[in-house]
Amino acid sequence: MAAALADLDRANLDPEVRLVLAMLRTVTRGTVTAHDMRGLLAAGVTRPQIEDALDVGWAFNVITRLADTFEFKVPTKPALEVAAKMLLKRGYKM
């Protein structure tokens, strides 16, 4: 993960993962075209994989923008670790 964030083009990733992450970067910063999507499909990324990536990317973009707008406080690392352990134990439940 750290390598992908530091330098996506040089990170040790499956080619399909690299392409999807690059597409998400483009979606976040600009506009994706039909040509971009055809390139992903031609590289072997399936339509459901693209749709899943776009869904997750959309959710994180919205959450981040709302958090920034409402000035949410980011928990400390120890608090995040407690929350992560709870989620791993119980999962997401509504």
C-alpha positions in Angstrom: 0.0 0.0 0.0 2.7 2.4 1.0 4.6 1.7 -2.3 1.4 2.3 -4.3 0.8 5.6 -2.6 4.4 6.7 -2.9 4.8 5.8 -6.6 2.0 4.0 -8.3 4.0 3.4 -11.5 6.8 1.6 -9.7 4.9 -0.2 -7.0 5.0 -4.0 -7.1 1.3 -4.6 -8.1 -0.6 -6.8 -10.5 -1.0 -4.8 -13.8 -4.8 -4.8 -13.5 -4.6 -3.4 -10.0 -2.3 -0.7 -11.1 -4.6 0.2 -14.0 -7.7 0.4 -11.8 -5.8 2.6 -9.2 -4.7 4.9 -12.0 -8.2 5.1 -13.2 -9.4 6.0 -9.7 -6.7 8.7 -9.5 -8.0 10.1 -12.8 -11.6 10.0 -11.6 -10.7 11.8 -8.4 -8.6 14.5 -10.1 -10.3 14.9 -13.5 -12.4 13.1 -16.0 -12.4 9.5 -17.2 -13.3 8.8 -20.8 -14.8 5.9 -22.7 -11.3 5.4 -24.1 -10.0 4.9 -20.6 -12.6 2.3 -19.8 -12.0 0.4 -23.0 -8.3 0.3 -22.1 -9.1 -1.3 -18.7 -11.4 -3.8 -20.4 -8.8 -4.6 -23.0 -6.2 -5.2 -20.2 -8.5 -7.8 -18.7 -10.2 -5.8 -16.0 -13.9 -6.9 -15.9 -16.8 -4.6 -15.9 -17.9 -5.7 -12.4 -14.3 -5.0 -11.1 -14.4 -1.5 -12.6 -17.9 -0.8 -11.1 -16.8 -2.1 -7.7 -13.7 0.2 -7.8 -15.8 3.2 -8.8 -18.3 2.5 -6.1 -15.6 2.3 -3.4 -13.8 5.3 -4.8 -17.0 7.3 -4.9 -17.8 6.5 -1.3 -14.3 7.4 0.0 -14.4 10.7 -2.0 -17.7 11.7 -0.6 -16.8 10.7 3.0 -13.5 12.6 2.7 -15.1 15.7 1.3 -17.8 15.7 4.0 -15.2 15.1 6.7 -13.2 18.0 5.5 -16.2 20.3 5.2 -17.4 19.5 8.7 -13.9 19.5 10.1 -14.1 16.0 11.5 -11.3 15.1 13.9 -9.1 12.2 13.0 -8.8 9.7 15.9 -5.4 9.0 17.3 -3.5 5.9 16.1 -4.3 4.0 19.4 -8.0 4.8 19.0 -8.0 3.7 15.4 -6.3 0.4 16.5 -9.1 -0.2 19.1 -11.8 0.4 16.4 -10.0 -1.8 13.9 -9.8 -4.7 16.4 -13.5 -4.3 17.2 -14.4 -4.3 13.5 -12.3 -7.4 12.9 -14.0 -9.1 15.8 -17.6 -8.1 15.2 -17.6 -6.9 11.6 -19.8 -4.1 10.3 -23.3 -4.4 11.8 -26.2 -2.0 11.6 
